[in-house]
Amino acid sequence: MPLSRREFLLDSAGSTLLAPLFRLPSSRRGFPFRHGVASGDALTDRVILWTRISSDHDTASVGFRYVVALDQDLKNRVVDAYGVTDSSRDFTVKIDVDGLQANTTYFYAFEALGQWSDTGRTRTLPEGSCKHLRIAFTSCSNFAQGYFNVYRDLAARTDLDAILHLGDYIYEYANLEESLTTGRIHEPPRETLTLADYRARHACYKSDRDLQQVHRQHGFYIIWDDHEVANNAWLGGAGNHDEATEGAWQNRLTGAVQAYFEWMPVREPVNQQGVYRNVRFGDLLDLNMLDTRLAGRDAQAETLEERNHSDRTLLGHPQEQWLSECLQAAQQQGVRWKVMGQQVMVAQLGTNDRPFNYDQWDGYPAARQRLFDSVRSANVENWVVLTGDIHSSWAMTLHDDPFADLPTPALGVELVTPGVTSPGITQYAQAKLAASSLEALLPHLEFVDFYYRGYVLLDITHERMQAEWWVVDQVDNYKYRSDCLRALQIPAGEATFIVAPEITPSKQQNLADIPSFSGEFTYLREWRRPENQGVDGMIAAQASR
């Protein structure tokens, strides 16, 4: 019996029939930097540089060269050095380049196997007085769910000081059904379980042109969430892991973490559990990147009684203490904005008697109260929480109990980014109805949108922080339009929102656009555009409001 198109694709995705899609024709092999270049975790004097060297021949190790320069032509070099990578780290390269100058733009590239990589750009942190920053943050980038138009939009900006990615950079699912719509098939075409699986999945994502471009243009600060390992993960297991059929959790966790550190431009932790860290943008912004998954989270509660235990923790007690000390130090040292980049929503979506989601901070009320108490006891001002995970846009004020008849004053605000591709509510009318319903139910909710994918742009001065939700109209086609959906300001000294008078203009700074991809190798990064797909743009959606 002939197979339907759907049955053929599903059957093919589970077999070796799709393997040629992920192989280069023999005449086009040879370029070793097929996964791009990236930088991350910049400090005032150092930055992580990353690439992966792909060879078409079996080899135990590969030598490479890396250069860092003050000009995009790489002539005024400050670093020119050599190294070796091998199969033990999947031929990835990660260099912690030090001895750099603060608040300086650098350009970098790698050489291996007789070829040069594309040129990347990065920037060290300011120290001392800092008057203005522009930072974007996003999360939840599922390759199979659609095109990375959000990354392309971010890559087109030359006005950003940094990008934060708040987790779910990759997804462990097979996502075969989603691939039928998008034509973007996960490699391997099954759920990831082993070190080899996670390495292949990272390679799949970093083969994407727009992901390569945004990494090449901007330095990142990245934190993991659950899907870098498995859905609803915690240190001892995950909702999406069955030891009876999928093996020991510790083996899966170890493989996922190893592949993550190999393939991501992040500085690896020393003498601590988890990847939480603190960075300081001069006297303007103190940033704590938290680990709400693998640093010490207790398992998600199964009953209300279990959920309400006073010793339950989302961060782990060592990270709780570290965060309290960081917030206190930033306040005492006069840094204007104290910002937390983290994964799951802090603000209450349900009451204590009827919590909404046990995987969020709602499932760990004692830990949330300890967090609030530490902010209050240190008299922390201008506290802003940046959140991913939930595939939608939110702006909320943070209270001990926002549902009380006389709620206490807000301690801070929470800004939530939509996903890169992961969907919220895909039907516009339903998304609009859900947003209207929540706005009537949640007194601390300023704004919510469940429909659009995108990112949040923060324009930061000592006087105010402006948050702009930039969204794309679609991710199922390479063509898209972007626009600012909402812009809100948080005045310094006030944990509240006001409507921004206008979108902030791009910051003019000495960041000339770096050269485009090497023309000789563009075939390695070409998109396969879907055929016969209509474009339902944002304008049409807005016209139906």
C-alpha positions as CSV (number, residue, x, y, z in Angstrom):
1,M,0.0,0.0,0.0
2,P,1.5,3.4,-0.9
3,L,2.5,5.6,2.0
4,S,0.9,9.0,2.6
5,R,3.2,12.0,2.6
6,R,2.8,12.2,6.4
7,E,3.6,8.5,6.9
8,F,6.6,8.7,4.6
9,L,8.1,11.6,6.4
10,L,7.6,10.0,9.8
11,D,9.0,6.7,8.7
12,S,11.9,8.4,7.0
13,A,12.7,10.6,10.1
14,G,13.0,7.4,12.2
15,S,15.4,5.7,9.7
16,T,18.6,6.4,7.9
17,L,16.7,7.8,4.8
18,L,17.1,11.3,6.2
19,A,20.8,11.0,6.8
20,P,21.8,12.5,3.5
21,L,20.1,15.7,4.5
22,F,22.7,16.2,7.1
23,R,25.7,15.2,5.0
24,L,27.6,17.5,2.6
25,P,28.1,16.3,-1.0
26,S,31.6,15.1,-1.5
27,S,32.5,18.0,-3.7
28,R,31.5,20.5,-1.1
29,R,33.3,19.1,1.9
30,G,36.4,20.6,3.4
31,F,35.2,23.8,5.3
32,P,36.1,23.1,8.9
33,F,34.0,25.8,10.6
34,R,30.5,24.6,9.6
35,H,29.0,25.5,13.0
36,G,30.2,29.1,13.1
37,V,31.9,31.0,15.8
38,A,30.6,32.4,19.1
39,S,31.7,34.4,22.1
40,G,30.2,34.6,25.6
41,D,30.6,35.4,29.3
42,A,32.6,38.6,28.7
43,L,34.1,40.2,31.8
44,T,36.1,43.5,31.9
45,D,39.3,41.7,30.9
46,R,38.4,38.5,29.3
47,V,35.9,36.6,27.1
48,I,35.1,33.0,26.0
49,L,35.7,32.3,22.3
50,W,34.1,29.2,20.7
51,T,34.1,27.2,17.5
52,R,34.0,23.6,16.3
53,I,36.4,22.1,13.8
54,S,34.9,19.6,11.4
55,S,37.2,17.3,9.4
56,D,36.3,15.0,6.6
57,H,39.0,12.6,7.7
58,D,39.3,10.4,10.8
59,T,41.8,12.1,13.1
60,A,42.6,11.9,16.8
61,S,43.3,15.6,17.1
62,V,43.3,18.9,15.1
63,G,45.5,21.9,15.6
64,F,44.1,25.4,15.3
65,R,45.1,29.1,15.5
66,Y,43.0,31.9,16.9
67,V,43.5,35.6,16.6
68,V,41.9,38.6,18.4
69,A,42.2,42.1,17.0
70,L,40.9,45.6,17.4
71,D,39.9,45.9,13.8
72,Q,37.6,43.8,11.6
73,D,40.4,43.1,9.1
74,L,42.3,41.4,12.0
75,K,45.5,43.4,11.4
76,N,45.8,45.1,14.7
77,R,46.1,41.9,16.7
78,V,46.3,41.7,20.5
79,V,46.2,37.8,20.5
80,D,47.7,35.4,18.0
81,A,48.0,31.9,19.5
82,Y,47.6,28.2,18.8
83,G,45.9,25.2,20.4
84,V,44.7,21.6,19.8
85,T,41.3,20.0,20.1
86,D,40.4,16.3,19.9
87,S,37.5,13.8,19.9
88,S,37.3,13.8,23.8
89,R,35.6,17.2,23.5
90,D,33.9,16.5,20.1
91,F,36.5,18.7,18.3
92,T,35.1,21.9,19.8
93,V,37.3,24.8,20.8
94,K,36.7,27.0,23.8
95,I,39.3,29.6,24.8
96,D,39.1,32.0,27.8
97,V,41.0,34.9,26.3
98,D,42.3,37.2,29.0
99,G,44.4,40.4,29.2
100,L,41.8,42.5,27.3
101,Q,40.8,46.1,27.9
102,A,37.5,47.0,29.5
103,N,34.6,48.4,27.4
104,T,36.3,47.5,24.1
105,T,35.1,45.9,20.9
106,Y,37.2,43.0,19.6
107,F,37.1,40.9,16.5
108,Y,38.3,37.3,16.3
109,A,38.7,34.4,14.0
110,F,40.0,30.8,13.9
111,E,42.3,29.0,11.4
112,A,42.4,25.2,11.0
113,L,43.0,22.7,8.2
114,G,44.1,25.4,5.8
115,Q,40.9,27.5,6.2
116,W,39.9,30.6,8.1
117,S,36.5,30.9,9.9
118,D,34.2,33.9,9.5
119,T,35.1,36.9,11.7
120,G,33.2,37.3,15.0
121,R,32.7,40.4,17.1
122,T,32.6,40.6,20.9
123,R,32.8,43.3,23.6
124,T,34.2,43.4,27.1
125,L,32.3,44.8,30.0
126,P,32.6,48.4,31.2
127,E,34.0,49.3,34.6
128,G,33.4,52.3,36.7
129,S,31.0,54.9,35.3
130,C,28.5,53.5,32.7
131,K,25.7,55.7,31.4
132,H,23.8,53.6,28.9
133,L,23.3,49.9,28.0
134,R,21.2,48.0,25.5
135,I,20.7,44.4,26.2
136,A,18.3,41.9,24.6
137,F,17.0,38.6,26.1
138,T,15.1,35.7,24.8
139,S,14.7,31.9,25.3
140,C,13.1,28.7,24.0
141,S,14.5,28.1,20.6
142,N,13.1,24.8,19.2
143,F,14.7,24.0,15.8
144,A,11.9,21.8,14.7
145,Q,9.2,24.4,15.6
146,G,10.2,26.9,13.0
147,Y,12.8,29.2,11.5
148,F,15.0,31.3,13.7
149,N,13.7,34.6,12.5
150,V,14.1,36.1,16.0
151,Y,17.8,35.3,15.8
152,R,18.0,36.9,12.4
153,D,16.3,40.1,13.8
154,L,18.7,40.2,16.7
155,A,21.7,39.7,14.4
156,A,20.6,42.6,12.3
157,R,21.0,45.0,15.3
158,T,24.4,46.6,15.8
159,D,23.2,48.5,18.8
160,L,23.4,45.8,21.5
161,D,25.9,45.4,24.2
162,A,25.0,41.8,24.9
163,I,22.3,39.1,24.5
164,L,21.0,36.9,27.3
165,H,19.6,33.5,26.5
166,L,17.6,32.3,29.4
167,G,17.4,28.6,28.6
168,D,15.9,25.9,26.3
169,Y,18.6,26.7,23.7
170,I,18.1,23.2,22.4
171,Y,15.2,20.7,22.8
172,E,15.6,17.0,23.6
173,Y,12.4,16.0,21.8
174,A,12.2,14.2,18.5
175,N,9.4,16.7,17.4
176,L,8.5,14.6,14.3
177,E,5.0,16.0,14.0
178,E,6.3,19.6,14.2
179,S,8.9,18.8,11.5
180,L,6.0,17.9,9.1
181,T,5.0,21.5,9.1
182,T,8.4,23.2,9.1
183,G,10.6,20.8,7.2
184,R,13.2,21.3,9.9
185,I,14.1,17.9,11.3
186,H,16.0,17.4,14.5
187,E,19.3,15.5,14.3
188,P,19.2,12.8,15.5
189,P,15.5,12.3,14.5
190,R,14.7,10.9,17.9
191,E,14.7,12.0,21.5
192,T,18.2,12.6,22.8
193,L,19.4,10.3,25.5
194,T,23.2,9.8,25.2
195,L,26.3,12.0,24.9
196,A,26.4,11.3,21.2
197,D,22.8,12.3,20.9
198,Y,23.2,15.6,22.7
199,R,26.4,16.4,20.7
200,A,24.5,15.8,17.4
201,R,21.6,17.9,18.6
202,H,23.9,20.8,19.4
203,A,25.5,20.4,16.0
204,C,22.1,20.5,14.4
205,Y,21.2,23.8,16.0
206,K,24.5,25.4,15.3
207,S,24.3,24.5,11.6
208,D,21.5,27.1,11.4
209,R,22.5,30.2,9.5
210,D,20.7,32.7,11.7
211,L,21.9,31.1,14.9
212,Q,25.5,31.4,13.5
213,Q,24.9,35.0,12.5
214,V,23.6,36.2,15.9
215,H,26.5,34.5,17.7
216,R,29.0,36.1,15.3
217,Q,27.6,39.5,15.8
218,H,27.0,39.6,19.5
219,G,28.4,38.2,22.8
220,F,26.0,36.0,24.8
221,Y,25.4,35.2,28.4
222,I,23.6,31.9,28.4
223,I,22.0,29.8,31.1
224,W,20.4,26.4,30.8
225,D,16.8,25.4,31.6
226,D,15.3,21.9,31.4
227,H,15.2,21.0,27.7
228,E,19.0,21.1,27.5
229,V,18.6,17.8,29.3
230,A,14.9,16.8,29.6
231,N,11.5,18.4,30.3
232,N,10.9,19.5,33.9
233,A,14.4,18.5,34.9
234,W,15.8,18.7,38.4
235,L,19.0,17.4,39.8
236,G,17.6,13.9,40.5
237,G,15.4,13.3,37.5
238,A,12.9,14.8,35.0
239,G,9.3,14.6,34.0
240,N,10.5,13.4,30.6
241,H,12.7,10.6,31.7
242,D,11.7,7.0,32.5
243,E,14.6,5.0,33.9
244,A,12.8,1.7,33.0
245,T,12.9,2.5,29.3
246,E,15.5,5.2,28.9
247,G,18.3,4.2,31.2
248,A,19.9,5.7,34.3
249,W,19.1,9.4,34.8
250,Q,22.6,10.2,35.9
251,N,24.0,8.8,32.6
252,R,21.7,11.0,30.6
253,L,22.4,14.1,32.8
254,T,26.2,13.6,32.5
255,G,26.0,13.3,28.8
256,A,23.8,16.3,28.3
257,V,25.9,18.5,30.6
258,Q,29.2,17.4,28.9
259,A,27.8,18.2,25.4
260,Y,26.5,21.6,26.7
261,F,29.9,22.6,28.0
262,E,31.6,21.5,24.8
263,W,29.2,23.3,22.5
264,M,28.3,26.5,24.3
265,P,30.4,29.7,24.8
266,V,30.0,29.6,28.6
267,R,32.6,29.7,31.3
268,E,32.5,26.4,33.2
269,P,31.9,26.4,36.9
270,V,34.6,25.7,39.5
271,N,33.8,24.3,42.9
272,Q,30.1,24.8,42.6
273,Q,27.0,22.8,41.5
274,G,25.3,24.6,38.7
275,V,26.2,27.4,36.2
276,Y,25.0,30.5,38.2
277,R,27.3,33.5,38.0
278,N,27.5,37.3,38.5
279,V,28.7,40.0,36.1
280,R,28.8,43.7,36.6
281,F,28.3,46.4,33.9
282,G,30.0,49.2,35.7
283,D,27.9,51.1,38.1
284,L,24.8,50.8,36.0
285,L,23.8,47.1,36.1
286,D,24.6,44.1,38.3
287,L,23.5,40.8,36.6
288,N,23.0,37.5,38.4
289,M,22.4,34.6,36.0
290,L,20.7,31.9,38.0
291,D,20.4,28.1,37.7
292,T,16.9,27.1,38.6
293,R,17.4,23.5,37.3
294,L,20.5,21.6,38.2
295,A,22.2,23.6,41.1
296,G,20.0,22.1,43.8
297,R,16.3,22.2,42.9
298,D,14.0,19.8,44.8
299,A,11.7,17.6,42.8
300,Q,8.4,19.2,41.7
301,A,5.8,18.6,44.4
302,E,3.0,16.2,43.8
303,T,0.7,17.5,46.5
304,L,-0.2,20.8,48.0
305,E,1.1,19.7,51.4
306,E,4.5,18.7,49.9
307,R,4.6,21.9,48.0
308,N,4.2,24.0,51.2
309,H,7.2,22.4,53.1
310,S,9.3,25.2,54.5
311,D,12.7,23.7,53.5
312,R,12.0,23.2,49.8
313,T,14.3,25.0,47.5
314,L,14.4,25.9,43.8
315,L,17.9,27.2,43.7
316,G,19.6,25.1,46.3
317,H,20.6,26.6,49.6
318,P,24.2,27.5,48.5
319,Q,22.9,29.4,45.5
320,E,20.3,31.1,47.7
321,Q,23.1,32.4,50.0
322,W,25.3,33.4,47.1
323,L,22.4,35.4,45.5
324,S,21.6,37.1,48.7
325,E,25.2,38.2,49.1
326,C,25.4,39.4,45.5
327,L,22.2,41.5,45.8
328,Q,23.4,43.0,49.1
329,A,26.8,43.9,47.7
330,A,25.3,45.5,44.6
331,Q,23.0,47.7,46.7
332,Q,25.8,48.7,49.1
333,Q,28.2,49.5,46.2
334,G,25.7,51.8,44.6
335,V,25.0,49.9,41.4
336,R,21.7,51.3,40.0
337,W,19.9,48.2,38.6
338,K,20.0,44.7,40.2
339,V,18.9,42.2,37.6
340,M,18.3,38.4,37.8
341,G,18.4,36.4,34.6
342,Q,16.6,33.1,35.3
343,Q,14.2,30.6,33.8
344,V,10.8,30.1,35.4
345,M,8.3,32.7,36.5
346,V,8.7,34.2,39.9
347,A,5.4,36.1,40.1
348,Q,2.3,34.3,41.3
349,L,-0.1,32.9,38.7
350,G,-2.2,31.3,41.4
351,T,-3.0,31.7,45.1
352,N,-1.3,29.7,47.8
353,D,-4.3,27.5,48.0
354,R,-4.5,27.0,44.3
355,P,-1.1,27.3,42.7
356,F,-1.0,27.2,38.9
357,N,2.3,25.5,38.0
358,Y,4.4,23.4,40.3
359,D,7.4,23.7,38.1
360,Q,7.6,27.5,38.5
361,W,8.3,29.4,41.7
362,D,4.6,28.9,42.5
363,G,5.7,25.3,43.3
364,Y,8.3,26.5,45.8
365,P,6.6,29.2,47.9
366,A,9.0,29.0,50.8
367,A,12.0,29.5,48.5
368,R,10.3,32.5,46.9
369,Q,9.5,34.0,50.2
370,R,13.2,33.6,51.2
371,L,14.1,35.4,48.0
372,F,11.7,38.2,48.7
373,D,12.9,38.5,52.3
374,S,16.5,38.8,51.2
375,V,15.6,41.6,48.8
376,R,13.7,43.4,51.6
377,S,16.3,42.9,54.3
378,A,19.1,44.3,52.1
379,N,16.9,47.3,51.0
380,V,17.5,46.4,47.4
381,E,16.2,49.0,45.0
382,N,15.6,48.7,41.3
383,W,15.2,44.9,41.3
384,V,14.3,43.5,38.0
385,V,13.7,39.8,37.2
386,L,14.2,38.6,33.6
387,T,12.4,35.3,32.8
388,G,12.0,32.8,29.9
389,D,10.5,29.3,29.8
390,I,6.8,30.1,29.2
391,H,6.8,31.0,25.5
392,S,4.9,34.3,26.0
393,S,5.3,38.0,27.0
394,W,4.6,39.3,30.5
395,A,5.2,42.4,32.6
396,M,4.3,42.0,36.3
397,T,5.1,43.6,39.7
398,L,6.4,41.3,42.5
399,H,4.6,41.2,45.8
400,D,4.6,38.9,48.8
401,D,0.9,38.3,48.1
402,P,-0.6,40.3,45.2
403,F,-4.1,38.8,46.0
404,A,-4.3,40.3,49.5
405,D,-6.9,42.9,50.2
406,L,-4.0,45.3,51.0
407,P,-1.0,43.9,49.2
408,T,2.5,45.1,50.4
409,P,4.3,47.5,48.0
410,A,6.0,45.9,45.1
411,L,9.6,44.7,45.7
412,G,10.5,44.7,42.0
413,V,9.2,43.9,38.6
414,E,9.4,40.8,36.3
415,L,9.8,40.9,32.6
416,V,9.2,37.7,30.6
417,T,10.3,37.1,27.0
418,P,8.4,35.1,24.4
419,G,10.2,32.2,22.7
420,V,12.3,32.2,19.6
421,T,10.2,29.5,18.0
422,S,8.4,27.6,20.8
423,P,4.7,28.4,20.7
424,G,2.4,29.9,23.2
425,I,-1.2,29.9,22.0
426,T,-1.1,29.5,18.2
427,Q,-4.7,30.8,17.5
428,Y,-4.8,34.6,17.7
429,A,-8.4,34.9,18.9
430,Q,-7.8,32.3,21.7
431,A,-4.5,34.0,22.7
432,K,-6.3,37.4,22.9
433,L,-9.1,35.9,25.0
434,A,-6.7,34.2,27.4
435,A,-4.8,37.4,27.8
436,S,-7.9,39.4,28.6
437,S,-9.0,36.8,31.1
438,L,-5.7,36.9,33.0
439,E,-5.6,40.7,33.0
440,A,-8.9,40.6,34.9
441,L,-7.7,38.0,37.4
442,L,-4.2,39.0,38.2
443,P,-3.9,42.4,40.0
444,H,-0.1,42.5,39.5
445,L,-0.2,41.9,35.8
446,E,0.6,44.9,33.6
447,F,0.8,43.2,30.2
448,V,0.6,39.7,28.6
449,D,0.6,38.3,25.1
450,F,0.5,34.6,24.3
451,Y,0.6,34.7,20.5
452,Y,3.9,36.2,19.2
453,R,7.5,35.0,19.3
454,G,10.3,37.4,19.9
455,Y,12.6,39.0,22.4
456,V,12.8,41.8,24.9
457,L,15.1,44.8,24.3
458,L,16.2,46.7,27.5
459,D,17.4,50.2,27.0
460,I,19.0,51.1,30.4
461,T,20.1,54.4,31.9
462,H,20.4,55.6,35.5
463,E,17.0,57.3,35.3
464,R,14.9,54.4,33.9
465,M,14.8,51.0,32.3
466,Q,12.7,50.7,29.1
467,A,11.5,47.3,28.1
468,E,10.4,46.7,24.5
469,W,8.8,43.5,23.4
470,W,9.9,43.0,19.8
471,V,8.1,40.2,18.0
472,V,8.0,38.5,14.6
473,D,4.8,37.8,12.7
474,Q,5.7,34.2,11.9
475,V,8.3,31.4,12.2
476,D,6.9,28.9,9.7
477,N,8.4,30.8,6.8
478,Y,11.7,32.5,6.2
479,K,10.0,35.7,5.3
480,Y,8.8,37.7,8.3
481,R,8.1,41.1,9.7
482,S,9.1,42.4,13.1
483,D,7.7,45.2,15.2
484,C,7.6,46.5,18.8
485,L,4.5,45.0,20.4
486,R,4.7,46.9,23.7
487,A,7.1,49.4,25.4
488,L,7.1,50.0,29.1
489,Q,9.4,52.0,31.4
490,I,10.4,51.3,35.0
491,P,11.5,54.6,36.6
492,A,14.5,54.3,38.9
493,G,13.4,54.0,42.5
494,E,9.9,52.8,41.6
495,A,8.8,49.2,41.2
496,T,6.1,50.1,38.7
497,F,5.4,50.4,35.0
498,I,4.5,53.5,32.9
499,V,3.8,53.4,29.2
500,A,6.9,54.4,27.3
501,P,6.4,57.6,25.3
502,E,8.2,56.1,22.3
503,I,10.5,53.3,21.1
504,T,14.1,54.0,22.0
505,P,16.3,54.8,19.0
506,S,19.2,52.6,18.3
507,K,22.3,53.5,20.3
508,Q,25.0,55.0,18.2
509,Q,28.3,53.4,19.1
510,N,31.5,52.4,17.4
511,L,30.3,49.0,16.3
512,A,30.6,48.8,12.5
513,D,28.9,45.8,11.0
514,I,31.4,43.0,10.5
515,P,31.8,41.3,7.1
516,S,29.2,38.9,5.9
517,F,29.7,35.2,5.6
518,S,32.5,34.0,3.4
519,G,31.0,33.9,-0.1
520,E,32.9,30.8,-1.1
521,F,31.1,28.7,1.5
522,T,27.6,30.1,1.5
523,Y,26.3,26.8,0.2
524,L,27.0,25.4,3.6
525,R,24.5,27.7,5.2
526,E,21.7,27.9,2.6
527,W,18.1,27.6,3.8
528,R,15.6,25.3,2.2
529,R,12.7,27.6,1.8
530,P,9.3,25.8,2.2
531,E,7.1,25.7,-0.9
532,N,3.5,27.0,-1.3
533,Q,3.3,28.5,2.2
534,G,1.3,31.7,2.6
535,V,2.5,34.6,4.6
536,D,0.0,35.7,7.3
537,G,1.7,38.8,8.4
538,M,1.4,40.8,11.6
539,I,-0.5,43.5,9.9
540,A,-3.3,41.1,9.0
541,A,-3.4,39.8,12.5
542,Q,-3.6,43.3,14.0
543,A,-6.4,44.2,11.5
544,S,-8.5,41.5,13.1
545,R,-8.2,42.9,16.6
